[in-house]
Amino acid sequence: METVGAYEAKTHLPKLLKRVFKGERITITKHGVPVAELQPPESLRKEDPKRIIAELREFRMKHRLGGLSIRDMIEEGRH
């Protein structure tokens, strides 16, 4: 994570925002002390596909249908 001073952040805010939009995180300091972080909102953060796939597989292993089929569940929902 990069660190920039408050004056530089104010002067170059549009450039910093472009970098943040691409996924970077930037710490803003005042007299060398961190005072803020620029980071993309959670909706724009890029997730690691391998991690997501691993989480889905783990979820599937823990949650079984117990012999039910998708068709059975659909029919049950109609009643």
Phi, psi and omega in degrees: 000132182275153178240135176227150177287159182299318180297314179297320179298318179294318182290323186245028184305314180303319179294320180295320179296324176298319180293319179296320178302328179279357176114356181285156172243135183230130177265133178257131181242156173231117185056039176083358181256126179300131179237341181199162174231136171260125178209154180293150175295159184305327182292339180258351181293138181275125178268150177282114182304323180296322179293318180297316179298318178298319178295320178296318179296318178298318178299315180297324180292327183274340185236099180256157181274352177061040178090349178287147175256163176302319180300316179301317181293322178297314179297320179298322180290340181278346183266000000 
